Amino acid sequence: MSLYGKFASVGGATLASRVLGFVREALMAAALGAGPVADAFFAAFRLPNFFRRFLAEGAFNSAFVPMFGERLERGGLDEARNFASTILALLITVLVVLTILAEIFMGTIVRSVIAPAFVDDPEKLNLTILLARIMFPYIAFASLMAMIAGILNTFRKYFLAALAPLFLNVCLVSVLGWAVLSGAADRSIGIWLSVGVLAGGLAQFGLVYWALGREGFRFRLQRPRVTPEVRAFLLLAAPTAAANGIVQINLLVGQAIASAQAGAISLLQYADRLYQLPLGVIGIAIGVVLLPELTRVLAAGRDEEGADLMDRSVEFALLLILPSAVGLFVLADPITALLYERGAFTRDTTLAVADAIQWFAIGLPAFMGIKIFTPAFFARQDTRTPMWLAGLNAVINIVLSLALFPAFGHVGIAMATALSAWVNTIALVLILAGRGLYSPKPFALRRIAFIIWGSVILAGIAVGAQYGFADTMLDGGLILRLGSIAAVIGGAAAAYFAFLHFTGAFPLSTLRRQMVKR
């Protein structure tokens, strides 16, 4: 399968999950709005997500995938299996200890870290603690799923690993569908959603474990041991753990700041869901594919092929993410209203969420850049540089959040997130260039320039449509709003791709070839 084809495979699976995630958020908006139970659920869910990204998607996968891929490429399947089994024993031990400690000290964690401002509302605080205790074991299933997904990705089996997160949304949508139809009380909805998170984690793990067995890969069960390989892994993982810890603490600090404004946590969550759609479909697809591909290419000494992989990844990302960012920025109000505005989700809530979405849209290319350029360090087993840059990102984000929140509320946190991401991306590019590890070829730069010009044309069309049909897109009937927004997006996208085709930057024939060639 071609590189673009692999991106499309992962992106398609991620798209299915994100679309169902929108259904989930729309149902939650209708059932709970931006009320206290929604705030409690989102705050509680932040904790297992924090440790999942810190442990599995962060420290383990950024260190595990390059080391596993190197052993597979140079030592064969048996050496890779022995390494994976040793690391699995370590991961299970960490997860068991962490879960026990979290369950014991959950009250202290929520009061001091997750949502300190909730102490002024004892009912919301106690509900948050209860929901966090119910859903925290999700981290064990999600972390094991992430490790197995890393093995599948190294085997270049991307689709099922990318599809696994869909099962979490299936469970949550099922709960919310029942809640809306039965008219369940808000507190009951929150509790059953937490149970749904746990069930979704188990289903995710079950899918990837089955997929790995289908590839004929079996772990060798063993007790945890501190072998030389484990020590090397921990030394490599430690900077990434620190970097991801900084990033996740950064998110927790932002949530703690937002908890001072009623409903702010929910507003940011709804906005996050919208900009995460293009980021997830495109950025995660590239990040998932690029790290194992780049690892195996560099381990085999094919540096020129590695540079080509980077160029094609940047082109593919910008080709889709720039128009997505422009569309989200210009059409934030009507898109938010179409997806969320019903039930407890009012017009004022729509406008508040849209304000945050516009800033997330400004940061979208930078969020994408982090996902593209960070694997260039991890594939070379350099985890320290991203750690220092993540620390810089966190400091800038926290300082800006504290400075902007008093004046702009939840929008100030979105502003800080976007601006700090741009600093991080620019620093990654400059360091790679300074070390001679990446420099885009002239042909790639030409394509990027045309993508930017095409995005300007798309922006002009979207702005014109926004002024001409604003009332229709915001206040028309559901079918009329859906049709008008789809027409604007479709027309602007057609003009964008027509421009790239006729200028020769991205002829449609070239895109077709890139999707199928190996």
Residue pairs with C-beta under 8 A, 6 or more apart in sequence:
1 9
1 156
1 518
2 514
2 515
2 516
2 517
2 518
3 289
3 293
3 309
3 312
3 313
3 316
3 514
4 312
4 316
4 511
4 514
4 515
5 515
5 516
6 156
6 158
6 285
6 289
6 293
7 282
7 285
7 286
7 289
7 316
8 285
8 515
9 158
9 159
9 162
9 285
10 158
10 159
10 162
10 284
10 285
10 288
10 289
11 281
11 282
11 284
11 285
12 159
13 158
13 159
13 160
13 162
13 163
13 166
14 162
14 165
14 280
14 281
14 284
14 285
15 277
15 280
15 281
16 163
16 166
17 162
17 163
17 165
17 166
17 168
17 169
17 280
18 276
18 277
18 280
18 281
19 277
20 166
20 169
20 170
20 173
21 169
21 273
21 276
21 277
22 273
22 277
22 339
23 169
23 173
24 169
24 172
24 173
24 176
25 269
25 270
25 273
25 339
25 340
26 339
26 340
26 342
27 173
27 176
27 177
27 179
27 180
28 38
28 176
28 193
29 270
29 340
29 342
29 343
29 344
29 345
29 349
30 180
30 342
30 343
30 344
30 345
31 176
31 179
31 180
31 186
31 189
31 343
31 344
32 38
32 41
32 186
32 189
32 190
32 266
32 344
33 266
33 343
33 344
33 345
33 346
33 349
34 263
34 266
34 267
34 270
34 344
34 345
34 349
35 186
35 263
35 266
35 344
36 121
36 123
36 124
36 127
36 186
37 127
37 186
37 187
37 189
37 190
38 266
38 269
39 115
39 124
39 259
39 262
39 263
39 265
39 266
40 118
40 124
40 127
40 128
40 131
40 190
41 131
41 190
41 193
41 194
42 265
42 266
42 269
43 110
43 114
43 115
43 118
43 128
43 132
43 255
43 259
43 265
44 110
44 114
44 128
44 129
44 131
44 132
44 135
44 194
45 131
45 135
45 197
46 114
46 251
46 252
46 255
47 102
47 109
47 110
47 114
47 132
47 136
48 132
48 135
48 136
48 138
48 139
48 142
48 197
50 248
50 251
50 252
51 98
51 102
51 139
51 143
51 248
52 138
52 139
52 142
52 143
52 146
53 244
53 247
53 248
54 241
54 244
54 245
54 248
55 91
55 94
55 95
55 98
55 139
55 143
55 241
56 91
56 142
56 143
56 144
56 145
56 146
56 147
57 146
57 244
58 240
58 241
58 243
58 244
58 245
58 247
58 248
59 237
59 238
59 240
59 241
59 244
60 87
60 91
60 143
60 146
60 147
60 150
60 237
61 146
61 147
61 150
61 291
62 237
62 240
62 244
62 291
62 374
62 378
62 383
62 386
63 233
63 236
63 237
63 240
63 378
63 381
63 383
64 84
64 87
64 147
64 150
64 233
64 237
65 150
65 153
65 154
65 291
65 292
65 295
65 378
66 236
66 291
66 295
66 378
66 379
66 380
66 381
67 83
67 232
67 233
67 236
67 381
68 80
68 83
68 84
68 150
68 151
68 154
69 154
69 292
69 295
69 296
69 299
70 295
70 299
71 79
71 80
71 83
72 79
72 80
72 154
72 296
73 295
73 296
73 299
73 300
74 299
77 217
81 217
81 218
81 219
81 220
82 220
83 229
84 147
84 151
84 219
85 219
85 220
85 221
85 222
86 222
86 225
86 227
86 229
86 230
87 147
87 230
87 233
88 144
88 147
88 219
89 221
89 222
89 223
89 224
89 225
90 224
90 230
90 233
91 143
91 144
91 147
92 144
92 224
93 224
95 139
95 140
95 143
95 144
96 140
98 139
99 136
99 137
99 139
99 140
102 109
102 136
103 133
103 136
106 129
106 132
106 133
106 136
107 129
109 132
110 118
110 125
110 128
110 129
110 132
111 118
111 119
111 125
113 252
113 256
114 128
114 132
114 252
114 255
114 256
115 125
115 128
115 255
115 256
115 259
115 265
116 256
116 259
117 256
117 259
117 260
118 124
118 125
118 128
118 259
119 125
127 187
127 190
130 191
130 194
131 190
131 191
131 193
131 194
134 191
134 194
134 195
134 197
134 198
135 194
135 195
135 197
135 198
137 198
137 201
138 197
138 198
138 200
138 201
139 201
140 201
141 198
141 201
141 202
141 204
141 205
142 201
142 204
142 205
144 205
144 209
145 164
145 201
145 204
145 205
145 207
145 208
148 161
148 205
148 208
148 209
148 211
148 212
149 161
149 162
149 164
149 208
150 292
151 212
151 217
152 158
152 160
152 161
152 208
152 211
152 212
152 215
153 161
153 288
153 289
153 291
153 292
154 292
154 295
154 296
155 215
155 217
156 292
156 293
157 211
157 215
158 288
158 289
160 207
160 208
160 211
161 208
161 211
161 288
162 284
162 285
162 288
163 207
164 204
164 207
164 208
165 204
167 200
167 203
167 204
167 207
168 197
168 200
168 201
168 203
168 204
169 200
170 200
170 203
171 196
171 197
171 199
171 200
171 203
172 193
172 196
172 197
172 200
174 196
175 189
175 192
175 193
175 195
175 196
176 189
176 193
178 184
178 192
179 188
179 189
179 192
184 192
236 381
236 383
237 383
238 383
239 383
239 384
239 386
239 387
240 378
240 383
240 386
240 387
242 387
242 390
242 391
243 383
243 386
243 387
243 389
243 390
243 391
244 390
246 387
246 390
246 391
246 393
246 394
247 390
247 393
247 394
249 394
250 393
250 394
250 397
250 398
253 398
253 401
254 268
254 397
254 398
254 401
254 413
254 416
254 417
255 265
257 401
257 402
257 405
257 413
258 264
258 265
258 268
258 405
258 410
258 413
259 265
260 405
261 405
261 409
261 410
263 349
263 352
264 409
264 410
264 413
267 349
267 352
267 353
267 356
267 410
268 356
268 410
268 413
268 414
270 336
270 340
270 353
271 353
271 354
271 356
271 357
271 360
271 414
272 360
274 328
274 335
274 336
274 339
274 353
274 357
274 360
275 328
275 357
275 360
275 361
275 363
275 364
275 367
278 320
278 321
278 324
278 325
278 328
278 364
279 321
279 364
279 367
279 368
279 371
282 316
282 317
282 320
282 321
282 324
282 368
283 317
283 321
283 367
283 368
283 371
283 372
284 371
286 313
286 316
286 317
286 368
286 371
286 372
287 371
287 372
287 374
287 375
290 309
290 313
290 372
290 375
291 375
291 378
291 379
293 309
294 306
294 309
294 310
294 375
294 376
294 379
295 378
295 379
297 305
297 306
297 309
298 306
298 379
298 380
306 379
307 438
307 439
307 441
310 372
310 376
310 438
310 440
311 440
311 441
311 444
312 514
313 372
314 372
314 440
314 444
314 448
315 444
315 447
315 448
315 451
317 368
317 369
317 372
318 365
318 368
318 448
318 451
319 451
319 500
319 506
321 364
321 365
321 368
322 365
322 451
322 452
322 455
323 454
323 455
323 458
323 492
323 493
323 496
324 364
325 361
325 362
325 364
325 365
326 361
326 455
326 458
326 459
326 462
327 458
327 462
327 489
327 492
328 335
328 357
328 358
328 360
328 361
328 364
329 357
329 358
329 361
329 362
330 459
330 462
330 463
330 466
331 462
331 466
331 473
331 485
331 488
331 489
332 354
332 355
332 357
332 358
332 361
333 350
333 351
333 354
333 470
333 473
333 474
334 466
334 470
334 473
334 474
334 481
334 484
334 485
335 354
335 357
335 485
336 350
336 353
336 354
336 357
337 347
337 350
337 473
337 474
337 481
338 473
338 478
338 481
338 482
338 485
340 349
340 350
340 353
341 347
341 349
341 350
352 410
352 411
355 411
355 414
356 410
356 411
356 413
356 414
357 414
359 411
359 414
359 415
359 417
359 418
360 414
360 417
360 418
362 418
363 417
363 418
363 419
363 421
363 422
365 425
366 418
366 421
366 422
366 424
366 425
367 421
369 421
369 424
369 425
369 428
369 429
370 421
370 424
370 425
370 428
373 425
373 428
373 429
373 432
373 438
374 386
374 428
376 428
376 432
376 437
376 438
377 383
377 385
377 386
377 428
377 432
378 386
380 437
385 431
386 428
389 424
389 427
389 428
389 431
390 424
392 423
392 424
392 427
393 420
393 421
393 423
393 424
394 420
396 416
396 419
396 420
396 423
397 416
397 417
397 420
398 416
399 416
400 412
400 415
400 416
400 419
400 420
401 412
401 413
401 416
401 417
403 412
403 416
404 411
404 412
404 413
404 415
404 416
405 412
405 413
406 412
408 415
429 438
432 438
433 439
440 448
446 505
447 505
447 506
450 499
450 500
450 503
450 505
450 506
451 500
451 505
451 506
453 499
454 496
454 497
454 499
454 500
454 505
455 496
457 495
457 496
457 499
458 492
458 493
458 495
458 496
461 488
461 491
461 492
461 495
462 488
462 489
462 492
465 488
465 491
465 492
466 473
466 488
469 484
469 488
472 480
472 481
472 484
473 481
473 484
473 485
473 488
474 481
475 481
476 484
497 506
497 508
500 506
500 507
501 507
501 508
